[in-house]
Amino acid sequence: MESRKLKVDAQTTSGEPDDAEQRHFGWTLHDVFRLFQRAWGRRLRESGTGISPAQSRVMAELYRQGGLTQTALAEGVEMEKAPLGRLLDRMEELGFIERKPDSTDRRVRLVYPTEKSDSLDEPMWCAARGMFETALQGLTPEETATLMSLLERMKQNLLAEEARMAAPRRAVTDEEPATGK
């Protein structure tokens, strides 16, 4: 069987990337993400914080947003609510988070970082900085700025697509009459 060779510089006559180029892009992006995840787990273990990558995502989201409902937190860290609930239980036992009633809705409890969790902030960011330095090693400041600009543009493209895909679903839901069933 003959091995397939990706022709990375191949383009169609329209100037658009061909299938091989798109596949190469997709796999490269996937590999970078996977390697980031592995490096993050390793650096967290080395940091002495004693927290997992999933717990670090929760802490980062809480540092960024403040008190959040479990639903909002689950969305922010892209985790199902049930496994997140177990993770939050463990983090509460460790003293890193606390749940408090929402002052505007007694049925809702908000999740907050505790003072003890402040001890995680610097080691987490130190681990992150080290990982970013390794990943960006050999890039000039201009290349790093270009990379960030391109990634931000890709992010905006994907967010716009997500919003377009969600809009028809919201319209259908909003237009459906109440049937009382």
Salt bridges, closest charged atoms under 4 A:
ASP31 OD1 - ARG34 NH2 3.34
GLU61 OE2 - ARG64 NH2 3.12
ASP89 OD1 - ARG99 NH1 2.86
GLU92 OE1 - ARG99 NH1 3.15
GLU93 OE1 - ARG90 NH1 3.68
GLU98 OE2 - LYS100 NZ 3.56
ASP105 OD2 - ARG107 NH2 2.97
GLU122 OE2 - ARG129 NH2 2.75
GLU161 OE1 - ARG164 NH2 2.66
